[in-house]
């Protein structure tokens, strides 16, 4: 009689069943993971806005004013060209460059008061578009989004 040798391994049906189970698990777990990642980005933006506000407040104590809209957040890193202010400036007020928001967009700064602060400072949010409704920070009075306390 011939000895039958069966090769060890998985059949195609077993592989398909395993892939279906993995797909079902990813369908349940995947959205939760992506939601957590999105929430972490929002929390990072909130933290960065507060950190930038703190650096702006420190600089304001030194030079007596916030940067103008034209000077922007770069005044936190680079000495002003105006000699009167340059002698009062004791920066840089940030370690490293001015950060981008978690979605890769620059923070919006203006020397106009927001609803709650003396300045306007915010991230445009995930969409990166003004007026999208998902901005985060100290927003102008006419814009909606996530306000910080």
C-alpha positions in Angstrom: 0.0 0.0 0.0 1.0 3.5 -0.6 1.7 5.7 2.4 -0.3 8.9 2.2 1.6 12.0 3.0 -0.4 15.0 3.9 1.3 18.3 3.8 1.1 20.5 6.8 -0.4 24.0 6.3 -3.7 25.8 6.1 -6.4 25.3 3.5 -7.7 28.1 1.5 -11.0 28.0 3.4 -9.2 28.3 6.7 -7.3 31.3 5.5 -10.5 33.0 4.3 -12.1 32.4 7.7 -9.2 33.9 9.5 -9.2 37.0 7.2 -12.9 37.5 7.7 -12.5 37.4 11.5 -9.6 39.9 11.3 -11.7 42.1 9.0 -14.6 42.0 11.5 -12.3 42.9 14.4 -10.8 45.8 12.5 -14.3 47.0 11.6 -15.1 47.2 15.4 -11.8 48.4 16.7 -10.6 50.6 13.8 -13.1 53.4 14.2 -12.4 53.7 17.9 -8.6 54.0 17.3 -9.1 56.7 14.6 -11.5 58.6 17.0 -8.8 58.5 19.7 -6.2 59.8 17.3 -8.5 62.7 16.2 -9.2 63.5 19.8 -5.5 63.5 20.6 -4.8 66.0 17.8 -7.5 68.3 19.2 -5.9 68.1 22.7 -2.5 68.8 21.2 -3.8 71.9 19.4 -5.4 73.1 22.6 -2.1 72.6 24.6 0.0 74.3 21.9 -2.4 77.3 21.8 -2.1 77.7 25.6 1.7 77.3 25.4 1.9 80.0 22.7 -0.3 82.3 24.7 2.0 81.9 27.7 5.0 82.8 25.6 3.2 85.8 24.2 2.2 86.9 27.7 5.9 86.6 28.8 7.0 88.7 25.9 4.3 91.2 26.5 5.7 91.7 30.0 9.1 92.4 28.6 8.3 94.7 25.7 5.0 96.2 26.9 2.8 94.9 24.1 1.7 91.9 22.1 3.2 91.5 18.6 1.3 93.2 15.9 -0.6 91.1 13.4 2.2 91.8 10.8 5.0 90.8 13.3 3.0 87.7 14.2 4.3 84.7 16.2 7.8 85.0 14.7 8.4 87.9 17.2 8.6 85.1 19.8 11.7 83.8 18.0 13.4 86.8 16.4 14.5 90.1 17.9 12.5 93.0 16.5 14.1 95.5 14.2 12.7 98.5 16.1 15.6 99.5 18.4 13.4 100.7 21.2 11.6 97.3 21.5 14.8 95.3 20.7 16.4 96.5 23.9 13.4 95.3 25.9 13.1 92.0 24.1 14.7 89.1 26.1 13.9 86.2 23.8 13.6 83.9 22.2 10.5 83.0 24.1 10.1 79.5 22.4 12.5 76.6 22.3 12.7 75.9 18.6 10.6 77.2 15.8 6.9 78.3 16.1 5.1 75.0 15.9 2.6 74.1 13.2 -0.8 72.7 14.4 -1.2 68.9 14.5 -2.7 69.0 11.0 0.3 70.8 9.6 -1.2 74.3 9.3 0.2 77.5 10.8 -1.6 78.9 13.8 -3.6 82.1 13.1 -2.6 85.1 15.2 -4.0 88.6 15.3 -3.5 91.5 17.7 -7.3 91.9 17.9 -9.1 90.7 21.0 -10.9 87.4 20.8 -14.0 86.7 22.8 -12.0 85.8 25.9 -8.4 87.1 25.4 -6.6 90.3 24.4 -5.4 88.5 21.3 -6.7 86.1 18.7 -4.8 82.8 18.4 -6.2 79.6 17.0 -5.7 76.5 14.9 -7.9 76.2 11.8 -8.6 72.6 12.8 -8.5 69.4 10.7 -9.9 71.0 7.6 -7.5 73.9 7.6 -10.1 76.3 6.2 -11.4 79.5 7.8 -15.1 79.2 8.8 -15.1 75.4 8.7 -16.4 75.4 12.3 -13.7 73.2 13.8 -11.2 75.9 14.8 -9.5 75.5 18.2 -8.3 78.3 20.4 -9.0 82.0 21.1 -11.3 82.8 18.1 -12.5 86.1 16.7 -15.9 87.1 17.9 -17.5 86.1 14.5 -16.1 82.6 14.3 -17.3 79.4 15.9 -15.2 76.4 16.9 -13.7 75.0 20.1 -13.1 77.9 22.5 -10.5 77.5 25.2 -11.2 78.7 28.8 
